[in-house]
Amino acid sequence: MPSNYCFCVPRRRLSKITEGPPILRRDGTTILYSHLYEIEDQAALETAWKVLREEIRKSAVEVGLTCYRVGLYWKWIEREPSASPPQGTSLDGSANRWERQYDFRILDRLIDYLAELKSETGLPLTVVFTVGMKAPAWPEFYLPRVWESKAKTDPRHGARGGDISLLPGLAEASLEFAAAALRHITGSEGPSDEAARVATRRDAWRALAREVQLENEPFDKSGPEDWWLGRPYCLKLKALIHEVCGTTMEVPSEEAPWFPAASAGAASASKATSSASPAIPTPEAAAGTREAGGGSKGLVTVQRLLMVNLWSDWQLFGSKRVGARHFSLENAIACADIVGLDVYEVHGADPQLGAALAWGGRKVRTEWFPRYVEKRLLEEGRDPALALWIAEFQAESWNDLQFTPEHFRSLSDKLDRVNCKLYWKLDPKWCGTQPAVWAAIGERIKLATREKKQSSKEAEKPTANSEAREAAGLEEQREKETEEKKQ
């Protein structure tokens, strides 16, 4: 094992992470749909949509997934910017603002279908939206062609391995895209759009949206150019997300354990500015009155959490570009509420490393580094049960390496203590090619569900027994009092 893997590795296994009420498990996946933008033939597009919808339905109804990560692909949503942005481009709508053209039709269809599936099945489906320059799947950066060309021809800011957010004008253009995309899916675009469609989309957003992911692995090198994104840009994106989506939301009471409770001041401020995006009420909640806590009947006001994901590895070498250990992790903690780890049992470099080095790499990725992240979150005063996700649980085979159900079960055992996991990926190009892996995922979810029900029953038994004893004692007391009165 190389020395890189041995530096300050935590040796002890963490004890039980949380005390108090149990945290709900969340099992999900990433929906890859960007290929739909490339299909020009309408009949072929409808066929592709049918395949994708069937796979989503099976993943929810048969496998048991309830949480879906959906990326907002800048390259495809803003396909042909009308012109290069002039110097001094502004986000405030001034005359110097260049014209932007967005196409949200495919994204709208996906959101509408997920909302329809949730309503039809009654399953607690939720969505994590990924916003920014980067989105799930290679090459990670999805820049419009005009920006990709500028980046590749800028010898200073577009250099290989550099912080691409420093390219003049790129960060501002990305933030404007993010604002437009979030305002579109939240239904807050303004009077120019058709009112009925805005209301429908707003309801779909409220029904589905929970967390928002800030970029995709922003602090890790990605793509053929090894670009990454700096903290100043990511903090601006964080502020924008809070501005558009709000810092709080209302969720059904059964989802409340997933989120920290909102402070009274934050909830009031969010309601006063109408910036919060509450979940769609159940029929019972909609018919109810407002409760004292400020939420609708049956709903609870909680914090809207932001996530930053990163490659799960011992980052002494992974972040050497800035000479700082755990660069990606420390920036993720600074910019988001949730740290999402991308954990891979099968790695594209493993065959070249040899058995011993490949074993060491897996140990670091799947065991040692996740434990170190738990330790850091605890040091920051955060509950890892809420603040640690597996954002990518082996999201691809990696250069056609075989990822088997045995690999999945091994990785599941190592990461079982993490409550929120996004498995594999829904990619129509792969649909039907890995049924054994999906079957193993479904088995694991069903097993966890049975164990949860069993533990709930066992927890209820002492309460039931104590209530029975208390009732028997009260009855005995009443009988004594009756006898005394007769005497």
C-alpha positions in Angstrom: 0.0 0.0 0.0 1.5 3.4 -0.9 2.3 5.9 1.8 -0.5 8.2 0.4 -3.0 5.8 1.8 -1.5 5.6 5.3 -1.4 9.2 6.4 -3.4 9.8 9.5 -6.0 7.2 8.7 -8.6 7.0 11.5 -8.2 3.7 13.2 -11.4 3.4 15.3 -14.9 2.7 14.1 -17.3 5.4 15.1 -20.0 4.5 17.6 -23.7 5.0 16.9 -24.0 8.4 15.3 -27.2 9.7 16.7 -29.4 9.5 19.7 -33.1 10.2 20.0 -35.7 9.6 17.3 -34.6 7.4 14.4 -33.7 9.1 11.1 -35.6 7.8 8.1 -33.7 6.0 5.4 -33.7 7.5 1.9 -32.8 5.3 -1.0 -32.5 6.8 -4.5 -30.6 7.2 -7.7 -29.5 9.7 -10.3 -31.6 10.2 -13.4 -29.4 10.7 -16.5 -31.6 12.3 -19.3 -29.3 14.7 -21.1 -29.2 12.3 -24.2 -32.8 13.3 -24.8 -31.7 16.8 -25.9 -29.6 15.2 -28.7 -32.5 13.3 -30.3 -33.9 15.4 -33.2 -36.5 12.9 -34.6 -39.8 13.3 -32.7 -40.7 9.6 -33.0 -37.4 8.5 -31.6 -37.6 11.1 -28.8 -41.0 9.7 -27.8 -39.7 6.2 -27.8 -36.7 7.3 -25.6 -39.2 9.1 -23.2 -41.2 5.9 -22.9 -38.2 3.8 -22.0 -37.1 6.4 -19.4 -40.5 6.6 -17.8 -40.8 2.8 -17.5 -37.4 2.6 -15.8 -38.3 5.4 -13.4 -41.6 3.7 -12.5 -39.9 0.3 -12.0 -37.2 1.9 -9.8 -39.9 3.4 -7.6 -42.5 0.7 -7.5 -40.4 -2.5 -7.8 -37.0 -1.5 -6.4 -38.3 0.9 -3.7 -36.4 4.1 -4.6 -37.9 7.4 -3.4 -35.2 10.0 -3.9 -34.0 11.1 -7.4 -31.1 13.4 -8.3 -31.9 15.5 -11.4 -29.2 17.7 -13.0 -29.9 21.0 -14.8 -27.6 20.7 -17.9 -26.6 24.2 -18.9 -25.2 23.0 -22.2 -28.5 21.6 -23.3 -30.9 24.1 -21.7 -29.1 27.1 -23.2 -28.0 25.5 -26.4 -27.1 28.4 -28.6 -26.4 31.7 -26.8 -27.3 34.6 -29.2 -23.9 36.3 -28.7 -20.8 36.5 -26.5 -21.4 38.5 -23.4 -19.9 42.0 -23.6 -17.6 43.3 -20.9 -19.5 44.4 -17.8 -22.3 41.9 -18.2 -24.8 42.4 -15.4 -27.3 40.2 -13.7 -29.6 43.0 -12.7 -31.5 43.3 -16.0 -29.8 46.4 -17.2 -29.3 47.4 -20.8 -25.9 45.8 -20.8 -27.5 42.4 -20.3 -27.1 40.1 -23.3 -30.0 38.1 -24.5 -30.3 34.5 -23.2 -32.4 31.7 -24.7 -33.4 28.8 -22.6 -35.3 25.6 -23.5 -36.8 23.9 -20.5 -39.2 21.6 -22.3 -37.5 18.3 -21.6 -36.8 19.2 -17.9 -40.4 20.2 -17.5 -41.6 16.8 -18.9 -39.4 15.0 -16.4 -40.5 17.0 -13.4 -44.2 16.6 -14.5 -43.8 12.8 -14.8 -42.2 12.5 -11.3 -45.0 14.6 -9.8 -47.6 12.5 -11.6 -46.0 9.3 -10.4 -45.9 10.5 -6.9 -49.6 11.5 -7.0 -50.6 8.2 -8.7 -48.7 5.8 -6.4 -48.8 7.7 -3.1 -45.0 7.0 -2.7 -43.0 9.7 -0.9 -40.9 10.6 -4.0 -38.5 13.6 -3.7 -36.0 15.3 -6.0 -32.5 16.7 -5.4 -31.8 19.3 -8.1 -28.2 19.9 -9.2 -27.6 23.5 -10.2 -24.6 25.1 -11.9 -21.9 24.6 -14.6 -21.4 21.0 -13.6 -23.9 18.1 -13.7 -23.9 14.3 -13.1 -22.0 12.2 -15.7 -18.8 12.7 -17.8 -17.5 15.2 -18.8 -19.0 16.9 -15.7 -18.7 20.4 -17.1 -21.7 21.2 -19.4 -20.8 24.6 -20.7 -22.5 26.1 -23.7 -20.3 25.9 -26.8 -19.5 29.6 -26.8 -18.2 29.3 -23.2 -16.4 26.0 -23.8 -14.6 27.6 -26.8 -13.6 30.6 -24.7 -12.3 28.5 -21.9 -10.2 26.2 -24.2 -8.6 29.2 -25.9 -7.8 31.2 -22.8 -4.2 30.3 -22.0 -4.4 31.7 -18.5 -7.9 31.0 -17.0 -8.6 27.9 -19.2 -5.4 26.2 -18.5 -5.5 22.5 -17.7 -6.1 21.9 -14.0 -7.2 25.4 -13.2 -10.2 27.1 -11.5 -12.4 27.8 -14.5 -14.7 30.0 -12.5 -12.0 32.7 -12.9 -12.6 32.9 -16.6 -13.9 36.5 -17.2 -17.7 36.5 -17.4 -18.2 32.7 -16.9 -19.2 32.9 -13.3 -21.7 35.6 -13.9 -23.2 33.7 -16.9 -23.5 30.6 -14.8 -25.2 32.4 -12.0 -27.7 33.9 -14.4 -28.4 30.5 -15.9 -28.9 29.1 -12.4 -31.2 31.9 -11.4 -33.3 31.5 -14.6 -33.5 27.7 -14.2 -34.5 27.8 -10.5 -37.1 30.6 -11.2 -38.5 28.5 -14.0 -39.0 25.3 -12.0 -40.2 27.1 -8.9 -42.8 29.0 -11.0 -41.5 32.4 -10.0 -40.6 33.7 -13.5 -43.1 36.5 -13.5 -46.2 37.5 -15.5 -44.6 36.9 -18.9 -45.2 33.1 -18.7 -48.5 31.4 -19.1 -50.2 31.5 -15.6 -51.6 28.0 -15.7 -48.3 26.4 -16.7 -46.5 28.4 -14.0 -48.9 27.2 -11.3 -48.6 23.6 -12.5 -44.9 23.7 -12.4 -44.9 25.4 -9.0 -47.1 22.6 -7.6 -44.7 20.0 -9.1 -41.7 21.7 -7.5 -43.4 21.9 -4.1 -44.4 18.3 -4.3 -41.0 17.0 -5.1 -38.1 19.4 -4.3 -36.3 19.0 -1.0 -32.5 19.5 -1.1 -30.6 21.4 -3.7 -27.1 20.2 -4.8 -24.6 23.0 -5.5 -22.7 22.1 -8.6 -21.4 18.5 -9.1 -18.1 17.8 -7.4 -17.1 21.5 -7.7 -13.9 21.2 -5.8 -12.6 18.1 -7.6 -10.8 18.1 -11.0 -13.2 16.9 -13.7 -13.4 16.4 -17.4 -10.6 16.2 -20.0 -9.2 19.6 -18.9 -9.2 18.8 -15.2 -11.0 22.0 -14.3 -12.5 22.8 -10.9 -14.4 25.6 -9.3 -13.3 28.0 -6.5 -15.0 28.7 -3.2 -15.9 32.4 -3.9 -18.0 31.4 -6.9 -19.7 28.5 -5.0 -20.6 30.8 -2.1 -22.2 33.2 -4.6 -24.2 30.3 -6.0 -25.2 29.3 -2.5 -26.6 32.8 -1.8 -28.5 32.7 -5.1 -30.1 29.3 -4.3 -31.2 30.7 -0.9 -32.6 33.8 -2.5 -34.6 32.0 -5.2 -35.6 28.8 -3.3 -35.7 30.1 0.3 -33.9 28.8 3.3 -37.0 27.0 4.7 -39.8 24.8 3.4 -42.8 22.9 4.7 -42.8 19.1 4.5 -45.2 16.4 5.7 -44.6 15.6 9.3 -43.4 12.1 8.5 -40.4 13.6 6.6 -39.5 16.0 9.4 -36.7 13.7 10.8 -34.8 14.2 7.6 -34.2 17.9 8.2 -33.2 20.3 11.1 -36.1 22.3 12.4 -36.3 25.9 11.1 -35.7 28.6 13.6 -38.8 30.9 14.3 -36.9 33.9 12.8 -35.9 32.1 9.6 -39.4 30.7 9.1 -41.0 34.1 9.6 -38.6 35.8 7.3 -39.1 33.2 4.6 -42.9 33.5 4.8 -42.7 37.3 4.8 -40.7 37.4 1.6 -42.6 34.5 0.0 -39.3 32.9 -0.8 -39.9 29.5 0.9 -41.1 26.7 -1.4 -43.3 24.5 0.7 -44.1 21.0 -0.1 -47.5 20.4 -1.6 -50.0 19.7 1.2 -51.8 16.4 1.5 -55.6 16.6 1.1 -56.0 16.4 4.8 -53.5 19.2 5.4 -55.0 21.4 2.7 -58.4 21.1 4.4 -56.9 21.9 7.8 -56.2 25.2 9.5 -52.9 26.8 10.3 -51.2 25.4 13.4 -49.5 27.4 16.1 -46.0 26.6 14.8 -46.7 28.5 11.6 -47.0 25.5 9.3 -50.1 24.0 7.6 -51.9 21.3 9.5 -49.9 18.1 9.0 -46.8 20.0 7.8 -43.7 21.1 9.5 -41.4 24.0 8.7 -37.8 22.8 8.3 -34.6 24.1 6.8 -33.9 23.7 3.1 -30.5 22.0 3.0 -27.8 22.4 0.3 -25.4 19.6 -0.6 -21.9 19.6 -2.1 -20.6 16.2 -3.3 -17.0 15.1 -3.7 -14.9 12.2 -4.6 -14.4 9.8 -1.7 -10.7 9.3 -1.5 -7.8 10.2 0.8 -7.3 13.7 -0.6 -3.7 14.3 0.2 -2.9 13.6 -3.4 -6.4 14.3 -4.9 -6.2 18.0 -4.1 -2.5 18.6 -4.5 -3.3 21.4 -7.0 -3.5 23.8 -4.0 -1.2 22.0 -1.7 -4.0 21.6 1.0 -5.0 18.3 2.5 -8.7 17.5 2.2 -9.3 20.6 0.0 -12.6 19.3 -1.4 -13.9 18.2 1.9 -13.1 21.4 3.8 -14.6 23.5 1.0 -17.7 21.4 0.9 -18.2 21.8 4.7 -17.8 25.6 4.3 -20.3 25.9 1.4 -23.1 23.4 2.2 -25.1 21.7 4.9 -24.7 18.2 3.5 -21.5 16.5 2.4 -22.2 13.9 -0.4 -19.6 11.3 -1.0 -19.1 9.6 -4.3 -18.0 6.1 -3.3 -16.9 3.4 -5.8 -16.1 -0.2 -5.0 -14.9 -0.7 -8.6 -12.5 1.9 -9.9 -11.2 2.4 -13.4 -7.6 2.5 -12.2 -7.7 -0.6 -10.1 -6.7 -3.1 -12.8 -3.5 -1.1 -13.5 -2.6 -0.8 -9.8 -2.2 -4.5 -9.0 -4.1 -6.5 -6.3 -2.4 -5.0 -3.2 -2.7 -1.3 -4.3 -6.3 -1.8 -5.6 -7.2 -3.3 -2.2 -5.7 -0.3 -0.4 -7.6 2.1 -2.7 -10.9 0.4 -2.0 -10.2 0.5 1.7 -9.6 4.3 1.5 -12.6 5.1 -0.7 -15.2 2.9 1.0 -14.2 2.7 4.7 -11.4 5.1 5.9 -12.4 8.3 4.2 -16.1 8.1 5.0 -15.3 7.6 8.6 -13.0 10.6 8.6 -15.8 12.7 7.1 -18.1 11.6 9.9 -15.4 12.7 12.4 -15.1 16.1 10.7 -18.8 16.7 10.7 -19.0 15.8 14.4 -16.1 18.3 15.1 -18.2 20.9 13.2 -21.2 20.2 15.5 -23.2 18.6 12.7 -25.1 15.3 13.0 -23.7 12.9 10.3 -27.1 11.1 10.3 -28.4 14.3 8.5 -25.3 15.8 7.1 -23.6 12.9 5.3 -25.0 11.3 2.1 -23.6 8.8 -0.4 -24.4 11.0 -3.4 -23.0 8.4 -5.9 -23.1 4.8 -4.7 -21.1 3.3 -7.6 -22.8 5.3 -10.3 -21.2 3.5 -13.2 -19.2 0.4 -14.0 -16.2 2.4 -15.0 -14.6 1.5 -18.3 -16.9 -1.6 -18.5 -15.5 -3.2 -15.3 -17.9 -5.6 -13.9 -19.8 -4.4 -10.9 -21.7 -7.4 -9.5 -24.4 -7.9 -6.9 -21.6 -9.2 -4.7 -19.8 -5.9 -5.0 -23.0 -4.0 -4.2 -23.6 -6.1 -1.0 -20.0 -5.6 0.1 -20.3 -1.8 -0.4 -23.7 -1.8 1.3 -22.3 -3.5 4.4 -19.5 -0.9 4.7 -21.8 2.1 4.3 -24.9 0.7 6.0 -24.7 3.4 8.8 -25.3 6.2 6.2 -29.0 6.9 6.0 -29.2 8.6 2.6 -27.8 6.8 -0.5 -28.2 7.4 -4.2 -27.5 4.0 -5.9 -26.2 3.3 -9.4 -27.9 5.4 -12.1 -30.9 5.5 -14.3 -29.4 5.8 -17.8 -31.6 4.6 -20.7 -28.4 3.6 -22.5 -27.9 1.0 -19.8 -31.5 0.1 -19.2 -31.9 -3.6 -18.8 -28.1 -4.3 -18.8 -27.8 -4.6 -15.0 -31.0 -6.3 -13.7 -29.0 -8.3 -11.1 -27.6 -5.1 -9.5 -31.1 -3.5 -9.4 -32.5 -6.7 -7.9 -29.8 -6.7 -5.2 -30.6 -3.0 -4.4 -34.3 -3.9 -4.1 -33.5 -6.8 -1.7 -31.4 -4.5 0.5 -34.1 -1.9 0.7 -36.8 -4.5 1.5 -34.6 -6.0 4.2 -34.0 -2.5 5.7 -37.7 -1.9 5.7 -38.5 -5.1 7.5 -35.8 -4.4 10.1 -37.3 -0.9 10.6 -40.8 -2.3 11.1 -39.5 -5.0 13.5 -37.5 -2.4 15.6 -40.6 -0.2 15.7 -42.7 -3.0 17.0 -40.1 -3.9 19.7 -40.0 -0.2 20.7 -43.7 -0.1 21.1 -43.9 -3.2 23.3 -42.6 -1.6 26.5 -44.9 1.3 26.0 -47.9 -1.0 25.5 -47.0 -3.1 28.5 -46.5 -0.1 30.7 -49.9 1.4 29.5 -51.6 -2.0 30.3 -50.0 -2.1 33.8 -51.1 1.5 34.4 -54.6 0.8 33.3 -54.7 -2.3 35.6 -53.5 -0.2 38.5 -56.1 2.5 37.9 -58.8 -0.2 37.8 -57.6 -1.8 41.0 -57.5 1.7 42.7 -61.1 2.3 41.6 -62.2 -1.0 43.0 -60.6 -0.3 46.3 -62.3 3.1 46.5 -65.7 1.5 45.7 -65.2 -1.1 48.5 -64.3 1.7 50.9 -67.5 3.6 50.1 -69.6 0.5 50.6 -68.1 0.0 54.0 
